[in-house]
Amino acid sequence: MNEAQIVIPTGDGRIYYDMTGTDSPCTGCGACCRHFRVSFYHGELDTQPGGHVPSDLATQITPFRACMKGTESGYDRCVALQTDGLCSIYEHRPSVCREFPVFMEDGSLNPECVRLRILHGIPAWKPVRKTAEHASQHPLGMIAESSS
């Protein structure tokens, strides 16, 4: 697993993933948010007890399923995807988004991320290497240095 991805086991046996910091393949990407239909159980809507997904950003597709507006037919951008490629409701995103691993167990990038980046013309992700030497010399602490 990659240190930029936090694994969060849920009480019902599922695994959620969160990304840390700005050195993430998701930063500035949003390819999955422009490609997949983001559908989920309607109980996740904030109009339901314990729900958290903003209902004004979702469309009911069956009596028990909803999806993020814009993704109803797939291959179109989620309404929550901002122009900078980040999610405007990240802390309140649906479970289907939380369950998508950006990194595989061996630390490699999810093949779907690679495929969708190519499909949408997004350059390949290159991790940023932080060095202790630069941190001690820079007034803001750790700075990023591109790895080549």
Helices and strands as residue ranges (DSSP letters): E 5-9, E 15-19, G 32-34, E 39-41, G 42-44, G 55-57, E 58-60, E 65-68, G 90-92, H 95-98, H 111-119, E 128-130, H 132-137, E 144-146
